């Protein structure tokens, strides 16, 4: 078996590549094909834990490929995203290869690093092709970055190796979509340009007939047809790949609860809040100033790829004091992973992994970072919890952990007792991975809001299942794309 490959390229980042690739995974899978997703290299702090082939705890892949695998009705695995870059600062990223951190590559200059990573990524591509009938491949950023073309294995190298039939998607809501498509096509190397089989216009508002005669003119200039116009659809249910999108319209109807998620610079795993965002009566706001916290019913400190740096940002913005004041009034504060670490007394970093810092002091915890990274899927159970978190008492749930830090209560027994802290969450081995002190709860478990039982306990409702959401994406493709053209992509070039 050597799979045919359909590749989704974009004129820009956030053009809709991840969304379209996910929809195509389900669309082709519904036609009886054995489909798998692939992205040679992803840059994102949204990651999921998948099984390790050596039987270890697990490894990381980008969340987009995790959801694409589920859409394809497959078990997510490391080969689907062999290289993951997780930005820690503006000029540094953690390099993860086949699920494992590679500190030896983090300091290697970009072009030299690509020469090392490309063979590993392309090996994963070919092994997946040997086991499937179709790969739906997602590109990264733009394939027309001419300063990077000689080392671009993610777009150009993958397209060539897979002999992929390529679609190029543009976000028409940004303006200039036809220029973006034409310019991208012109700046591609001639061989890859010949692999482009269709253009897609994404996030269109209005009457698509008003676009004429531009699609026909574009085809006359490039030889490439526009195979569909996708209307603006904010409520598709798929988590956004490229960061916090504040422009999303607030939910319709009355707001019963307003949850403020603190959007610090190195926020991670924000995709786990998508189910919460879709709950009727719940307004989810990404906040960056103390004023935005004023009317919040609850505050969430999410994961962070650079906990000490984001903690310093909280202090600099005045948010640290605002969070402490909210907790002092009895307001709920939830910290997840890096957010849990921030709630503690202090961060210690003997190995130089993240940085030492003073915490918010809302939980009597000390966190120590180590070079060894814990990456695992986790089953856990809440204990007997007092208000305002009592609805979670005895709840069993699953999730995942991705962290360098290990936390424990302070050695000063009197401090811990005076704070009224208790273990709130334990994993299947009985290890403490969550603590509560009054209205403040911190957990190491990612995925709390992806558990229907947790949503029902906290908000009295749940969202539609993931599988139904994937079918909705495929239905959208049926309605708005030329499905004959999509099937023709499977024909030999």
C-alpha positions in Angstrom: 0.0 0.0 0.0 1.3 3.5 -0.9 -1.2 6.1 0.1 -2.3 8.9 -2.1 -1.7 12.3 -0.5 -3.9 15.4 -0.4 -2.0 18.4 1.1 -3.6 21.6 2.5 -1.4 24.6 2.1 -2.2 28.2 3.2 -1.4 31.6 2.0 -0.7 32.6 5.6 -0.8 31.2 9.1 -4.3 30.9 10.5 -5.8 30.8 7.0 -7.7 27.6 7.9 -5.3 24.8 7.1 -5.9 22.9 10.3 -9.7 23.2 10.2 -9.9 22.2 6.5 -7.5 19.2 7.0 -9.6 18.0 9.9 -12.8 18.2 7.9 -11.2 16.4 5.0 -10.0 13.6 7.3 -13.6 12.9 8.2 -14.9 13.5 4.7 -12.6 11.0 3.1 -13.0 8.5 6.0 -16.8 8.5 5.5 -16.1 7.3 2.0 -14.5 4.1 3.3 -10.9 5.1 2.9 -8.2 4.3 5.5 -7.1 7.8 6.2 -4.3 9.3 8.4 -3.2 12.9 9.0 0.3 14.1 8.8 2.2 17.4 9.5 6.0 17.2 9.2 6.6 20.0 11.7 4.2 21.9 13.9 4.9 25.0 15.9 2.4 25.2 18.7 2.1 25.1 22.5 -1.1 23.1 22.1 -0.1 19.5 22.4 -1.6 16.1 23.3 -0.2 13.0 24.7 -0.3 9.8 22.6 1.1 6.3 23.3 4.8 5.7 22.8 5.8 2.8 20.6 8.4 1.7 23.1 5.7 1.2 25.8 6.7 4.2 27.8 4.5 6.9 29.3 3.8 8.6 26.0 4.9 11.4 23.7 3.6 14.7 22.4 2.1 15.7 19.1 0.4 18.9 18.1 -3.3 19.1 19.1 -4.3 19.7 15.5 -3.0 16.3 14.4 -4.5 14.7 17.4 -8.0 15.9 16.4 -7.3 15.1 12.8 -6.6 11.5 13.7 -9.8 11.2 15.7 -11.7 12.8 12.7 -10.1 10.1 10.5 -11.3 7.5 13.0 -7.8 6.6 13.8 -5.8 6.3 17.1 -3.4 9.4 17.2 0.3 8.4 17.1 3.7 10.1 17.0 4.4 9.6 13.3 1.5 11.9 12.5 3.4 14.9 13.7 7.1 13.8 14.0 8.5 17.3 14.8 6.9 19.7 17.3 8.3 23.0 18.2 7.0 24.6 21.4 7.9 28.3 21.8 9.3 29.2 25.2 10.5 32.7 24.4 10.5 34.9 21.3 13.8 33.5 20.2 13.8 29.9 21.6 11.6 26.8 21.3 11.7 23.3 22.8 12.3 20.8 20.0 10.3 17.5 20.2 11.1 14.7 17.8 8.8 11.7 17.7 7.4 12.7 21.0 10.6 13.2 22.9 12.4 16.4 23.9 15.7 16.9 22.0 17.7 19.6 23.9 20.7 18.9 21.7 18.7 20.4 18.7 17.3 23.5 20.5 20.5 25.6 20.0 21.2 24.4 16.5 20.8 27.2 13.9 17.6 26.9 11.9 18.9 25.8 8.5 21.3 23.2 10.1 18.5 21.9 12.2 16.2 21.4 9.2 18.9 19.2 7.6 18.7 16.9 10.6 15.0 16.9 11.0 13.9 16.5 7.4 15.0 12.8 7.0 13.3 11.9 10.3 10.0 13.6 9.2 10.1 12.1 5.8 10.7 8.6 7.2 7.6 9.0 9.2 5.7 10.2 6.1 6.7 7.2 4.1 6.0 4.7 6.8 2.5 6.1 7.2 2.0 6.0 3.4 2.8 2.3 3.5 0.0 1.6 6.0 -2.8 3.8 4.6 -4.8 4.5 1.5 -4.8 8.3 1.9 -2.8 10.9 3.9 -4.3 14.3 4.5 -1.3 16.5 5.0 -1.2 19.9 6.6 1.4 22.5 5.6 2.8 25.1 7.9 2.6 28.9 7.6 3.1 29.7 3.9 4.9 27.6 1.4 6.0 30.7 -0.5 8.6 32.0 2.0 11.4 32.4 -0.5 14.0 33.0 2.2 13.3 29.5 3.6 12.6 27.5 0.4 16.0 25.8 0.3 15.4 24.3 3.8 11.6 24.0 3.8 10.9 20.3 4.4 7.5 21.0 6.0 5.8 22.4 2.9 7.9 21.9 -0.2 9.9 18.9 0.9 6.8 17.1 2.0 4.8 18.0 -1.1 7.6 16.6 -3.3 8.2 13.5 -1.3 4.5 12.7 -1.2 3.7 13.8 -4.7 0.7 15.4 -3.0 -2.3 16.9 -4.8 -2.3 20.4 -3.1 -5.0 22.7 -2.1 -4.2 26.3 -1.2 -6.6 28.0 1.3 -6.9 31.8 1.9 -8.7 33.7 4.6 -10.9 36.1 2.5 -12.1 37.8 5.7 -8.6 39.4 6.0 -8.9 41.0 2.5 -6.6 40.5 -0.5 -7.4 36.8 -0.8 -7.1 36.7 -4.6 -3.7 38.5 -4.4 -2.6 36.1 -1.7 -3.5 33.1 -3.8 -2.0 34.4 -7.0 1.2 35.6 -5.2 1.6 32.2 -3.4 1.1 30.3 -6.7 3.6 32.5 -8.5 6.3 32.2 -5.8 6.2 28.4 -5.5 9.0 26.5 -7.2 7.7 25.3 -10.6 7.5 21.6 -9.7 5.4 22.2 -6.6 3.3 24.8 -8.4 2.4 22.0 -10.8 1.0 20.0 -7.9 -1.6 22.7 -6.9 -5.0 21.4 -7.9 -7.4 23.8 -6.3 -7.9 27.1 -4.4 -10.3 27.4 -1.4 -11.6 30.7 0.0 -12.3 30.5 3.7 -14.3 32.6 6.1 -16.4 34.4 3.5 -19.3 36.7 4.7 -22.0 37.5 2.2 -23.3 36.4 -1.2 -20.6 34.2 -2.9 -22.0 35.1 -6.3 -20.6 38.6 -5.9 -17.1 37.2 -6.1 -17.5 36.7 -9.9 -15.6 37.1 -12.1 -12.6 36.9 -9.8 -12.4 33.1 -9.5 -12.6 32.7 -13.3 -9.9 35.4 -13.8 -7.7 33.7 -11.2 -8.0 30.4 -13.0 -7.2 32.0 -16.3 -4.0 33.4 -14.8 -2.9 30.3 -12.9 -4.7 27.3 -14.5 -6.0 26.4 -11.0 -9.8 26.4 -10.2 -11.4 27.7 -7.1 -13.2 24.6 -5.8 -15.2 26.2 -3.0 -16.0 29.2 -0.9 -16.4 28.4 2.8 -18.7 30.7 4.7 -17.7 32.2 8.0 -18.5 29.6 10.6 -17.3 30.4 14.2 -19.3 27.7 15.9 -17.9 24.6 14.2 -16.6 23.4 17.5 -13.0 22.6 16.6 -10.4 24.3 18.9 -8.4 27.0 17.2 -4.8 26.0 16.4 -3.1 29.4 16.3 -3.6 31.1 19.6 -6.3 33.1 21.3 -8.9 34.5 19.0 -10.5 37.4 20.8 -12.6 38.4 17.8 -15.0 35.5 18.3 -18.5 36.8 19.0 -19.7 36.3 22.6 -22.4 33.6 22.9 -26.0 34.6 22.3 -28.5 34.6 25.1 -28.2 35.5 28.8 -24.9 34.9 30.5 -25.2 33.0 33.8 -21.4 32.8 34.4 -18.4 34.7 33.1 -15.2 32.8 33.2 -11.9 34.8 32.7 -8.9 32.9 31.4 -5.7 34.8 31.9 -4.0 35.0 28.5 -0.3 35.3 29.4 2.3 35.4 26.6 3.3 31.8 26.7 -0.1 30.3 27.3 -0.3 26.6 26.4 -3.0 23.9 25.8 -5.7 26.6 25.4 -7.5 24.2 23.1 -8.8 22.3 26.2 -11.2 25.2 26.9 -13.1 24.9 23.7 -15.9 22.8 25.3 -16.3 25.4 28.0 -16.5 28.2 25.4 -19.4 26.4 23.7 -21.6 26.0 26.8 -24.9 28.0 26.7 -25.0 30.6 29.4 -21.2 30.7 29.9 -19.1 33.5 28.6 -15.4 32.8 28.2 -13.1 35.8 28.1 -9.4 35.9 27.5 -8.1 38.6 29.8 -4.8 40.6 30.0 -5.6 43.4 32.4 -6.8 43.7 36.0 -9.9 45.6 34.9 -11.0 42.7 32.8 -11.1 40.5 35.9 -13.4 42.8 37.8 -16.8 41.1 37.0 -15.5 37.5 36.5 -17.3 34.7 38.4 -14.3 32.5 38.1 -10.6 32.9 37.0 -8.6 30.2 35.3 -4.8 30.2 35.1 -4.1 27.9 32.2 -1.0 26.0 31.2 2.2 27.9 30.4 5.3 26.9 28.3 7.4 29.4 30.4 5.9 29.5 33.9 8.4 31.8 35.5 8.2 34.3 32.6 4.4 34.3 32.6 4.4 34.7 36.3 6.6 37.7 36.0 4.2 39.1 33.4 1.3 38.6 35.9 3.1 40.7 38.5 4.1 43.4 35.9 0.5 43.7 34.7 -1.0 44.0 38.1 -2.9 40.8 37.6 -1.2 39.0 40.5 -2.8 41.3 43.0 -6.1 41.2 41.2 -6.2 37.4 41.3 -5.3 37.4 45.0 -8.0 39.9 45.7 -10.6 37.8 43.8 -9.6 34.7 45.9 -9.8 36.7 49.1 -13.4 37.6 48.3 -14.2 33.9 47.9 -14.1 33.9 44.1 -13.1 30.7 42.4 -9.6 30.4 41.0 -8.5 27.4 39.0 -4.9 26.7 38.0 -4.0 24.0 35.5 -0.5 22.7 35.3 1.6 25.9 34.9 -1.3 27.8 36.4 -1.1 25.5 39.4 2.6 26.1 39.8 1.9 29.9 39.7 -0.6 29.5 42.6 2.1 28.1 44.9 4.7 29.8 47.1 7.8 29.5 44.9 9.4 27.9 41.8 12.8 26.3 42.0 14.9 25.5 39.0 18.2 23.8 39.8 18.6 22.4 36.3 17.9 25.7 34.4 14.8 24.5 32.7 12.3 27.3 33.3 13.5 29.8 35.9 13.0 30.4 39.6 10.3 32.8 40.8 8.1 33.9 43.6 4.5 32.5 43.3 1.1 34.0 44.1 1.0 32.4 47.5 -2.5 31.1 47.2 -1.5 27.4 47.7 1.3 26.3 50.1 3.2 24.5 47.4 6.8 24.4 46.3 7.5 23.5 42.6 10.8 22.2 41.4 11.6 21.9 37.7 13.8 19.1 36.4 15.2 18.3 33.0 13.1 15.1 32.9 9.8 15.8 31.3 6.7 14.0 32.4 4.4 13.2 29.5 1.6 10.8 30.1 -2.1 10.0 29.8 -3.6 10.0 33.3 -6.7 8.6 35.0 -7.5 10.5 38.2 -10.2 10.9 40.9 -11.2 13.9 43.0 -11.5 13.4 46.7 -14.1 14.9 49.1 -14.0 18.6 48.3 -15.6 21.5 50.2 -17.4 24.4 48.6 -17.1 26.0 46.1 -15.6 22.9 44.4 -17.8 20.3 46.1 -19.5 19.5 42.8 -16.4 17.7 41.7 -16.1 15.5 44.8 -15.4 11.8 44.0 -15.5 12.4 40.2 -13.4 10.1 38.1 -12.0 11.4 34.9 -9.2 11.1 32.4 -6.8 13.6 30.9 -3.1 14.1 30.3 0.0 15.6 31.9 2.8 17.5 30.1 5.2 19.1 32.6 8.8 19.6 33.9 7.7 20.7 37.4 6.9 18.6 40.4 5.0 20.2 43.3 4.5 19.3 46.9 3.1 21.1 50.0 5.6 23.2 51.9 7.7 21.5 54.6 6.4 24.0 57.1 3.5 22.0 58.5 2.0 24.9 60.3 1.8 26.9 57.1 0.0 24.1 55.3 -2.4 23.6 58.1 -3.1 27.3 58.5 -3.9 27.6 54.8 -6.5 24.8 55.1 -4.9 23.1 52.1 -5.9 19.5 51.2 -5.1 17.1 48.4 -8.0 17.5 45.9 -7.0 15.1 43.1 -5.0 11.8 42.9 -3.9 9.7 40.0 -4.5 6.0 39.7 -1.3 5.3 41.7 -2.5 7.5 44.6 -0.1 10.4 43.8 -1.3 13.9 44.6 -1.7 15.9 41.4 -4.2 18.6 42.7 -4.7 20.7 45.8 -7.4 22.9 47.2 -7.4 25.8 49.7 -10.7 27.5 50.1 -11.9 28.8 46.7 -8.5 28.1 45.1 -8.0 24.8 43.2 -4.9 23.7 41.3 -4.6 20.6 39.3 -1.9 19.1 37.1 -4.4 17.3 34.9 -5.2 18.8 31.5 -8.6 18.1 30.0 -10.9 18.8 32.9 -13.4 20.6 30.7 -13.3 17.9 28.0 -14.8 15.5 30.5 -18.7 15.6 30.1 -19.1 14.6 33.7 -17.0 17.5 34.9 -18.9 20.0 32.7 -22.2 18.7 34.0 -21.0 18.8 37.6 -19.8 22.4 37.4 -22.3 23.9 34.9 -25.2 21.4 34.8 -24.7 20.7 31.0 -22.4 19.3 28.5 -21.5 19.9 24.8 -22.1 17.7 21.8 -19.7 14.7 21.4 -16.5 15.2 19.4 -17.6 12.6 16.8 -20.8 14.6 16.0 -18.6 17.7 15.6 -16.4 15.9 13.1 -19.4 14.8 11.1 -20.6 18.4 11.1 -17.3 19.5 9.5 -17.7 16.8 6.8 -21.3 17.9 6.2 -20.0 21.5 5.7 -17.5 20.2 3.1 -20.3 18.4 1.3 -22.3 21.7 1.1 -19.6 24.2 0.2 -16.8 22.4 -1.8 -16.8 20.7 -5.1 -16.9 17.1 -3.9 -16.1 15.8 -7.5 -12.9 17.9 -7.4 -12.1 16.4 -4.0 -12.4 12.9 -5.3 -10.4 13.8 -8.3 -7.5 14.7 -6.1 -7.0 11.0 -5.5 -6.4 10.4 -9.2 -2.7 10.0 -10.3 -1.1 13.3 -11.3 
